[in-house]
Amino acid sequence: MSRVCELTGKKAMVGNNVSHALNRTKRKFDVNLIKKRFYIPEEDKWITLKISTSALKDINKRGISAVLKEAREKGFLKK
């Protein structure tokens, strides 16, 4: 499975390492992902998602149901 957040669609970015002499070499900025289980009371089931930590903060603030609904509307989450 790729390193992409299932709720926000965040994925790795490409940038440069810059040395003191301003030499530039390519590097990758990976997303801070975690695998987490959530209980959805409306559907009475548990789901496991691979999400970014910023998505986890959003879930803590707004609730899992609202975040899942928005992710489905944007097409990041199937079902």
N, C-alpha and C positions, 0 to 999 in steps of 0.2 A: 504494500500500500504506500502511496506517495505521502510526502510530508506536507500535507495541506489540511488546514482547519476545515472541519466538516460544517461548521456553522457560519463562519465569516468568509471562507474562501481564501484566507491568507496563505501565501506560499513564499518560498525563498526568494530573496532579492540578490542581485549581482552588484558588486562594487569593487573597490580597489583597496589593497593594503598600500599605505603610503609610508615609505621609510623616511628617515631624517634627511636623506639626500634627495627626497621627493621622487624616488623611483616608485613606479606603480606596477603592482601585480594583481591579477584578478583574484577575487575571493567571493565567497558566498555568505550571505547573512541568512541563517536558518531561522525558522519560526520556532518560538518557544511552545512546543506542543506537549500535552499530557493526555493520557487515556483515562477517562472517568465514566463512572456509571451514574445514571440519573433515574429517579423514579418519576413517572408521569401519572399523576392521580386520575386525570381524565380518561386515559386509556387503560389504567390499572396494570401497568407493566414497567419493567426496567429496560433501559437502553444504554448501550455503551457507545461513547463518542470519543473521537480523537479531536480535541479542541485546543485552541491557543489559550494562553493564560488571560489574555484580554477578553476573550469570549466568556471565560469562567467568571471574571469580574462582572460582565454584563448580565450573566445568569443570576449571580448573587443579588444584583441590583433590581432587575426587572422580573425575574422568575423564568423557569425553564419553559413554560407553556408559551409565553410571549416571544421568547427568542426562537423557539422551534417554528412557530407560526411564520415569523419574519424570514427565517432561513428557507422554509418551503416556498414562500412567495418569490424569493430571489433565485430559487432553483439550486441552492447549494445542497439541500438535503432531499433525498428521494422519499417517496410515500406520501 
